[in-house]
């Protein structure tokens, strides 16, 4: 799969530190953050004609989808962490 080749080093590092699932989610968050940055930069140059201080509505919607995706991924990572904590014997 191309994505695993593209992010091979990051995946190895994060999977080693956090485990397979959380490591992959962490890399996914990094990718989403990069996408947010690129879309945000694009929004600086493509303004809404009705509201010059705001980006175009499609860019605004893409930013919202990316932010929402990050929030869901973070919640999954927190849930996995809680489950791991509950599984550890005292």
KATA-V661312 format. One line per field, one symbol per residue. ss: DSSP state (a for helix, b for strand, c for the rest). psi: psi as a letter, one per 30 degrees, with the letter a starting at -180 (. if undefined). burial: 1 if it has 24 or more other ideal C-beta (glycine too) atoms within 12 Angstrom, else 0. A space follows every 10 residues. Layout:
# KATA-V661312
ss: ???
psi: ???
burial: ???
This chain:
# KATA-V661312
ss: caaaaacaaa aaaaaaaaca aaaaaaaaaa aaaaaaaaaa aaaaacbccc ccccbcaaaa aaaaaaaaaa aaaaaaaaaa aaaaaaaccc
psi: keefeegeee eeeeeeefle eeeeeeeeee eeeeeeeeee eefefjlkee iffllleeee eeeeeeeeee eeeeeeeeee eeeeeffkk.
burial: 0000000001 1001000000 0111111110 1100010010 0010000000 0000100010 0010010001 0010001000 0000000000
